[in-house]
């Protein structure tokens, strides 16, 4: 029995069938994507920015699957990398990949073709996940649901979005990501063809997403990230503990900008706000046994603990750098810079900021 990709690639003899209709779709300008000798996709006809581009589903899925099977480790940024592959192979001019957030909603982690307002606001709320059914089928939104999602777009994006389709990625019956398609040749295909594409991609893509992103967070207990306004109470608590053991409180201020820039450069579709949120969460997780994590603003993070001489600050920052690089799929991480503060110096700076 032929697999999903073979069915898409070969097409049926009956041109009036669902598969025959999909294979025959070429548009007015006979524009489509074909598989080249190297197994990649080549564009024939007008530029992809035009409205008449088409894809051959079997060739596109087969090429995408081939890349998925040969990918190196991308860790927590795996969703962004997967989205870039979907963007290229599925001619996705406008869309977003949503992943689960701690509040239960699905939020954007990677986008293409959307303005800043749409890229920030697009999401699927927790009670709207029922739209996905069992997560095994593509979902073309009806008018009422499309209107709900369109209201989270900017007026400009909403005005040019007459159709929206959702492609769920699942692992062990859990939805680990949803591809929101706003503009692509996929939207002109028969829903049954879209179901076959979901069937071909969801399992391998879902497993990749689970191993790269879900597992690192799920296997760890939650950690707290304090804000700058919490510094006085955090320092007060630690100073009391330090006095009992006759030690000092040490504050390591780390600038995360080098890693943020590196990860963003490697993943052009990655949402930077979501990226830094992931970096903060991961930092709190990997340092939770020894340090309290405080977000200072910008890309600066404070790691605060009682100075025990067991680990030099330089070693702490080095280990943090290599751990984040490993979890985010970087092979040659840029070194992080840091500076040391005493509790009194931090107290003084916080008071100065408050007075000004």
N, C-alpha and C positions, 0 to 999 in steps of 0.2 A: 504494500500500500504506500502511495507516495506521501511524502511529508508536506507540511504547509508551504515551505519555500518552493519545493518542486511544483506544487499545484499553482502557485503564483507565477513561477517562472515559465512553465510550459504552456499554461492556459489550455482551455478545452477546445475541442474541434468545433463544437457548436457555438457559433459567434453570437447567438441570441441568448446564451446562458449568462449567468451573473459574471463568471470569470471571462467569458468571451467579450462581454461588454466592457469590462475593465481593461482587458488587454488591447482592445481596439480604440480606446480613448486616446486621441492625439491632438485635439483642439484644432482651431481654424488654421493655424499656421504650421500644422504638422510638427509641433515642437515636443520633444520628449528627452528623457535621460536614458542612455544606453550603457550597457556594461562594456568597457573596453577590454583589450586583450590582457591587461594587467589586473583585471578584476575590479577596477574602480569605475566610478560613474563619470561619463563625459556628457556635456550638454550639447545638443544639436539644435540649432535654430536661434531665435532671439535670446537676449540676455535673461538670466533668471529673475531680474527685477521686473520683467514684463508680466503680463497677465495670462499668457498662453502656454506657459511651461507645463510639462507633464512629466510623470515618472513612470517607469515600468516597475510595478510593485515587486515582482520576483527578483529582478536584478538589484533593486535598491535594498530589499531585505537581506538578500544573500551577501551583498557587499558589506552591509552594516554588521551582520552576524559574524562575518569573517574578521572584521576589525575587533569586535567584542571578544572573540576567542583568543586574540593575540595581544590583548592590552596588558601593559604593565600596571603595577599597583598605583591607583590614584587616591586611595583612602577616602577621607571625608569629602573630598571634592569630586568624587565619582559622579554624582548627579550632574554636575556641570559638564564633565567630560562626555557623559552619555548624551546630554542635550546637544552638545556641539556636533556629535555624530548624527543625531537625528536631524539637526538643522541642515547638515550638508547632504545627507543621503535622501531625505524626504522633502527637499526643497522647502523647508519651513521658513517662510519669510517673516511671519509674525507669530509669536507664541511664547509659552513659558513652561518650565518644569516646576511643579509644586511638590514639596516634601512635607511630612508631618512636623508640626510645631508642638511645643510642650503644652500649649493651650488647647490642643485637639484639632485645630484648623490645619488646612494644607496651605502653605505659604510659598512664594516664589524663591527659588534658589538660583535659577538661571533664566534669562529672557533674551529675546531677539526681536528687533523691529518695533518695540514699544517705547513710548516716551516715558519720562521719569515718573509721571503720575500713575500711569497704568502699571509700570514695572513695580511700583511700591504697593499699589492697592489691590492688584489682582490676587484672588485667593478663593478657596472653597471652604466654607464654614463647616464645622463638625456635623451639624444636623443636615447638611447638604450632601454628605458622603453617600447617602442612600441613592443619589443619582447614579452611582457607579454600579448598582446592583451587586452581582457576585464578583465583580472585578475582572471578569473574563471576556468582556466585550467592549468594543468601542461604543461611545455614547455620543450621538449627535443631539445636541440640546434642542428641545422644542422651544416655541416662541416665549413661553413664560419663564422658563429657566434661563434661556439666553438673555432675556431682558434683565434678570437678576444679576447675572455675571457681568453684563455690559455696563451696569451702573457702577461697577468698580473700576471701569476704564475711564480714561480721559474722554472728553466729548469728541475729540478728533479720532481716537482709536475706535470708539463705539460706533461712530458714524460710518466707518468703513469695515464693519464686522457684521455681515448679514448672517453668518453661520459660524457655529462654534462646535468643535468636537473634543471629547475627552478620551485619552488613551491611558488606562490604568496599568501600572506595573505592580505585580503582586509577588509575594514570597510567603509560602506556608499560609496561604489564604488571607494574609494581611496586605493591605495596599501600602506600598512603600514609596510610591511617587505617582503623580498624574501629569501626563503631558497635555497641555491645553493648546489646541491648534486653532489659531485665529485666521491664518492665511497660508494656504498650501494647496497644491494639486490634490492632496488627500481629501479635501473637503468636497471635491467633485466626484469622488468614487462611491460606488454602491456600498451601503453599510455592511453588507456581508463580506465584501473585500476587506473593509477596515477590520472586521472581526478576525479574519485570517491573519492580517498583519499583527494585531494584538496577540493572537495565539502564538505567532512565531517569535515575537520579541519579548513578551512579558516575562516568561520564565527565566531566560538567560539574563535579561536586563534587571529583573527583580532580584535575582540572586546576587548579581554584581552590586546593586545598590545596598542590599542587606549587608553583605560582607564588608563593603567599603565604608558605609556611613552609619547604618542602624546598629550594627554589632558594637562598634567602639563606645557608643553612648549607652546602649541598653545593658551592657555588662558591668556598668559602674553605677554606684549609688549617686544620687543627686548631690551637687555641691552648690554652695551659695557664692554669688558674686556681689560683693558690697560696692556701694557707690561712694563717691568722694565725700558726700555729706555724712557718711557713716564713720569716717576716719576717727573722730574724737572718741566715740564709744568703743571702737575696735582697739584703738591704742590704749584707752583706759583699762580695758579688760586685760590686755596682754601685759601692761606695765605692772599691774597687781600680781600677775603670775610670775613675772620676771623678778620682782622684789623678793618673792618667797624663796627663790633659788639663787638670789644674788647675781643675776644676769641682766643684760641690757636687751632692749627691743631693737631689732634690726629691720630696716625697711629697704627692700631692693626694688628700685623703680626700673622697669624694663620697657624699652621702646620696641613695640611690635611692628613698626612700619616696614622694616626690611622684608619680613615674611609676608605681610599683607601685599606688598608690591610684587613679590615673587609669585605668590599664588594667583594673584589677579592677572599677571602677565601670562601665566601658563594657561589660564582659563578665561578667554575673552568674554564669554557669556555669563560668567559668574557674578551674582549680585554682591557688591562689595559690603553692604551693610550686613547681609546674611553671613558673608565670609568672616567678618570681624566678630560677629556674635558667636560663630562656631569656634573661633580661636579663643575667645574669652571662656566659653563653656569648657573647652578642652583643657585650657590652662588651669582652671579651677579643679578639674577632675584629676589631672596628673600631679598637682601639688598639694592636694587636700590633706594629706597625712602630715605635712610639716608646715604649711603656710596658709595664711588667710589671704584671699585674692580680693583686691580693691581696684575698681576701674577709676582711673584718674582723669579721663577725658582724652580726646584725640585718639591716639593709638598707644597710650601709656597705661601700664598696669603695675600695681604695687604688690609685691609678695612680702608679707609681714609675718615675723615670727620672733621667738626668743632666740638670741644668738647663743648657740650651744657649741660652736667650734667643730661640729661634726661634719659639716659640709661648707666649704668656702663659697661665698657668693658667686665667684667666677665659675665654679663647678655646677652650682645650681642653675645658672643661666645657660651654661653649655648643655646640660642634660635636658633642660626645657626646650632649647633650640632643636636638638636632635630628635627629641620625642615628637614635637609638633611636626617637624619635617617628615618623619616616618608616617605619622597618622594622616598627614595631608598629601602624601605621595611625592615629596620632594627628595631628590637624590643628592643634591648639592646645596644645602640650605645656606642662606646668607646669615652671617653672624649677627646676633642681637646685641645692641649696646645697652648698658645699664649704669646706674649711679646708686650710691649708698646714702641713706639718711638715718639719723637717729630719730627716736620718737619725739624728742624735743624740737628738732629741726622741722619735722613734719607738722607738729602742733603749731609752731610759729608761722609756717607758711600758710596753713589753713586759716589762722586768725588774720593774717595780713590780707588774704583774699576776701575774707568776710568783711573786714573793715573797709576795703576799697569798693 
